[in-house]
Amino acid sequence: MTIIKRQPYDPGPAAWNSILPEAPQYPHLEENRTADWVVIGAGFAGLAAAKRLRQLHPKDSIVILEARQIAHGPAGRNSGFMIDLPHNLSAQDYVGELNADVLQTKMNRHAINFAESASKEYEFSKEAFVRSGKINAAATAKGVKHNLDYATHLKSLHEACDLLDQQQMREICGSDYYQGGLFTAGTAMIQPALFVRELAAGLAKDGVTIYENSAVIEFEKKTSAWEIKTAKATISTPKVILAVNGHIESFGYFKRRLVHIYLYASMTRKLSESEIKSLGGEANWGFTPADAMGTTVRRISGMGGNRIVVRNQMTYNPSLKVDKSKLDKFGIKHQQSFKARFPQLNAVTMEHQWGGALCLSRNSVAAFGEQEDGLFAACCQNGLGTVQGTLVGILAAEQASGQDSEYLKSTLAQSQPNHLPPEPIASIGANAVMRWGEFKAGREL
Ligand SMILES: Cc1cc2nc3c(=O)[nH]c(=O)nc-3n(C[C@H](O)[C@H](O)[C@H](O)COP(=O)(O)OP(=O)(O)OC[C@H]3O[C@@H](n4cnc5c(N)ncnc54)[C@H](O)[C@@H]3O)c2cc1C
């Protein structure tokens, strides 16, 4: 029997969820039962796995167990960029090796198309999933150079992009802060909490049973089934998909192979009509930073009002817990980044500050595949979890169902996540890389 000692920790509010009307509630698991399939975790990977299982097995019983409420975890806390193109966070300008980037782009698009067809089938609200593209925004000459290098790399991949000058950037965002930008059309922008809620709601209508506030605390392989225990009851099932991202380590797999990072973000209060006017620009846009360690900024308008969301700062947290005081400290940095970009919104304060976990591996591969008879992993999304989570969720469902596909083969052919160096070397190394990267990012932060 394995006892799961660490449970998810999500500091601060799930702001994207808080700005929406009240969420539908799902029950928690109170009685013992059986199921044909159990998916643990209701993030991008878990929901995609359940959706793919439903397509492959229309009549089977499928259960999702989620430790928290739907959209309260990292899947509802991110910046909402579903990026199709290479987005290698370990390179300053996101560029990776050519052939790997071609394959990754194809697989990313497969995942985004899957999300889009679910959004159509389940009739998502318009702002939950929009194929609007995104801009790599450059605030420095070095950032402009990163964009030019990235544009050259895109050309070698036969991918189109548009370079934007300062004036065009101002027309989009209302700020003079940026010297240039690089627009690519294939990114889908999601309202992450709305996307997750509406995907879960669609699955529930499709007969998938969702239990919230039902953390798995123990699991064990019996002769013919896995027994999965929550605080109040147990489910027996022949097949389990673990879609718990970095917490797969808490389940006893991929130990000391995963890099646990927390990212931090803040969201303004609603902008008033006069503030919207003084800001100018377009009502919705998304900027990733030209330097990977810089600041991601989004302007949103929709059912949660007109707001700006700022994301920067990261910490290395092998314990999967963070010190809550970090939120105040990083909130001040977010306010500074916001004020530098939008001096005309001097009176606008941040209403929400939060953090969320993501999981990387040193060699940028997923924690994927059958770990034991009937137990499959769909974890470690390497910074692009909206897309790669969706992808490994689809592929885990296919593998568990005995299906074959080109993308499954390539994912299974990847090596395992590399081992981490021993502590304290790993912590010292990770912190040094992050702090140095932030320092070098300069005005991009
Ligand atoms: C501030 C921020 C900004 C980000 N921006 C982006 C972005 O713009 N684009 C992008 O692609 N990615 C972004 N990310 C990363 C992205 O959110 C994650 O990589 C993604 O959520 C991973 O999806 P997942 O389904 O693998 O894992 P998660 O979303 O972490 O889902 C795993 C689920 O498992 C549950 N769980 C864990 N343990 C248990 C247990 N014992 N029992 C039951 N359930 C359990 C958790 O509660 C959680 O809901 C960002 C992250 C943060 C924090």
The ligand as a MOL file (V3000), in Angstrom:
LIG
                    3D

  0  0  0     0  0            999 V3000
M  V30 BEGIN CTAB
M  V30 COUNTS 53 58 0 0 0
M  V30 BEGIN ATOM
M  V30 1 C 0.8370 31.5870 -12.6930 0
M  V30 2 C 0.9630 30.4860 -13.7170 0
M  V30 3 C 0.9450 30.8080 -15.0860 0
M  V30 4 C 1.0280 29.7900 -16.0360 0
M  V30 5 N 0.8460 30.1160 -17.3600 0
M  V30 6 C 0.7660 29.1390 -18.2870 0
M  V30 7 C 0.4120 29.4410 -19.6350 0
M  V30 8 O 0.1210 30.5960 -19.9920 0
M  V30 9 N 0.3950 28.4240 -20.5350 0
M  V30 10 C 0.6720 27.1370 -20.1650 0
M  V30 11 O 0.6240 26.2540 -21.0220 0
M  V30 12 N 0.9460 26.8060 -18.8910 0
M  V30 13 C 0.9800 27.7650 -17.9360 0
M  V30 14 N 1.2010 27.4470 -16.6260 0
M  V30 15 C 1.4260 26.0280 -16.2640 0
M  V30 16 C 0.1250 25.2260 -16.2310 0
M  V30 17 O -0.8490 25.8070 -15.4210 0
M  V30 18 C 0.3890 23.8040 -15.6930 0
M  V30 19 O 1.5140 23.2670 -16.3140 0
M  V30 20 C -0.8330 22.9250 -15.9380 0
M  V30 21 O -1.8600 23.2930 -15.0520 0
M  V30 22 C -0.4840 21.4580 -15.7850 0
M  V30 23 O -1.6420 20.6920 -16.0600 0
M  V30 24 P -1.8380 19.2690 -15.3970 0
M  V30 25 O -3.1980 18.8250 -15.6890 0
M  V30 26 O -0.7000 18.4000 -15.7390 0
M  V30 27 O -1.6490 19.5320 -13.8340 0
M  V30 28 P -2.5490 20.4430 -12.7780 0
M  V30 29 O -3.2080 21.4940 -13.5520 0
M  V30 30 O -1.5840 20.7440 -11.7200 0
M  V30 31 O -3.6160 19.3700 -12.3520 0
M  V30 32 C -3.2960 18.3310 -11.4760 0
M  V30 33 C -4.4610 18.1600 -10.5220 0
M  V30 34 O -4.1940 17.0290 -9.6930 0
M  V30 35 C -4.7610 17.2730 -8.4360 0
M  V30 36 N -4.1480 16.3710 -7.4480 0
M  V30 37 C -2.8720 16.3660 -7.0020 0
M  V30 38 N -2.7130 15.4250 -6.0470 0
M  V30 39 C -3.9000 14.8120 -5.9020 0
M  V30 40 C -4.3920 13.7650 -5.0780 0
M  V30 41 N -3.6150 13.1680 -4.1640 0
M  V30 42 N -5.6930 13.3720 -5.2150 0
M  V30 43 C -6.5050 13.9750 -6.1190 0
M  V30 44 N -6.1070 14.9930 -6.9130 0
M  V30 45 C -4.8240 15.4040 -6.8080 0
M  V30 46 C -4.4530 18.7470 -8.1840 0
M  V30 47 O -5.3100 19.3260 -7.2220 0
M  V30 48 C -4.6310 19.3490 -9.5790 0
M  V30 49 O -5.9070 19.9120 -9.7590 0
M  V30 50 C 1.1730 28.4360 -15.6370 0
M  V30 51 C 1.2010 28.1150 -14.2800 0
M  V30 52 C 1.0830 29.1150 -13.3320 0
M  V30 53 C 1.0790 28.7380 -11.8720 0
M  V30 END ATOM
M  V30 BEGIN BOND
M  V30 1 1 1 2
M  V30 2 1 2 3
M  V30 3 2 2 52
M  V30 4 2 3 4
M  V30 5 1 4 5
M  V30 6 1 4 50
M  V30 7 2 5 6
M  V30 8 1 6 7
M  V30 9 1 6 13
M  V30 10 2 7 8
M  V30 11 1 7 9
M  V30 12 1 9 10
M  V30 13 2 10 11
M  V30 14 1 10 12
M  V30 15 2 12 13
M  V30 16 1 13 14
M  V30 17 1 14 15
M  V30 18 1 14 50
M  V30 19 1 15 16
M  V30 20 1 16 17
M  V30 21 1 16 18
M  V30 22 1 18 19
M  V30 23 1 18 20
M  V30 24 1 20 21
M  V30 25 1 20 22
M  V30 26 1 22 23
M  V30 27 1 23 24
M  V30 28 2 24 25
M  V30 29 1 24 26
M  V30 30 1 24 27
M  V30 31 1 27 28
M  V30 32 2 28 29
M  V30 33 1 28 30
M  V30 34 1 28 31
M  V30 35 1 31 32
M  V30 36 1 32 33
M  V30 37 1 33 34
M  V30 38 1 33 48
M  V30 39 1 34 35
M  V30 40 1 35 36
M  V30 41 1 35 46
M  V30 42 1 36 37
M  V30 43 1 36 45
M  V30 44 2 37 38
M  V30 45 1 38 39
M  V30 46 1 39 40
M  V30 47 2 39 45
M  V30 48 1 40 41
M  V30 49 2 40 42
M  V30 50 1 42 43
M  V30 51 2 43 44
M  V30 52 1 44 45
M  V30 53 1 46 47
M  V30 54 1 46 48
M  V30 55 1 48 49
M  V30 56 2 50 51
M  V30 57 1 51 52
M  V30 58 1 52 53
M  V30 END BOND
M  V30 END CTAB
M  END
